[in-house]
């Protein structure tokens, strides 16, 4: 089933969505969520200070290949 919303209905949803609801929405499809976040950062985060804040908020990726 497809539900078509008007622009004003979409704007109403966006104005009232909580942070957790948005995170849950992104979590439904992790690959797509990550792509959207990357697109947003590339397109709108011009500030060097905000870019550094983003980098510092992400923990370094650590992978243990062999247990010794």
N, C-alpha and C positions, 0 to 999 in steps of 0.2 A: 504494500500500500504506500502511496506517495502522498504526502501532505504538503501543499503549497502555502507558504506564508507570504504575507505582504511585507513590504519594507518596514512599515511601522511595527508589525508584529515581531520581526527579527530584531529591530532596535530595542523593543521592549524586553525581549529575552536577554539581549546583551547587557542592558542596563541593570537587570536584576539577577544575573547569574553570580553565584558566589565563587570565591577563589577555589574552594574545594570542589565545587561542581565542575568548574573548568578543568581542573587537574584530573578529575575522574573521566571527563570527556576525552582528554588527551590520552589517558591510560587505556582506553578501549582499543586503540590501535597504536602501539608504541612507535612503530616505524614511521607512521604518518605524523604522529605527535612530535617526534624529534625533528622531522623534516620541517614542520610548521614553525617550531621554535627557532631552528637555524635560519629559515627564511626571514622570520621577524627580526632576529638579531642582525643579520646581514643588511636588511633593508632600513632599519630604524635606529640602531644604536650607533650613533656617530661619536658620542662622547667617549674619549679615552678613559675617563674615570669610570664610566658605567661598564665599559668593556673589561676593565681590570676587576671590577666588582663581580662580574659574571665569572671570570676566570678563577677568582679566589673562592667563589661559592661552590665550585665543582671540585670534589675530591679527586686527587690523582688516581688514575686507574692502576690497580695493582693486580698482577696475575701470578699465581704460583704454579709453575710448570711441573716441577718435580718435588715431591715430599722427600726430604732426606733426613 
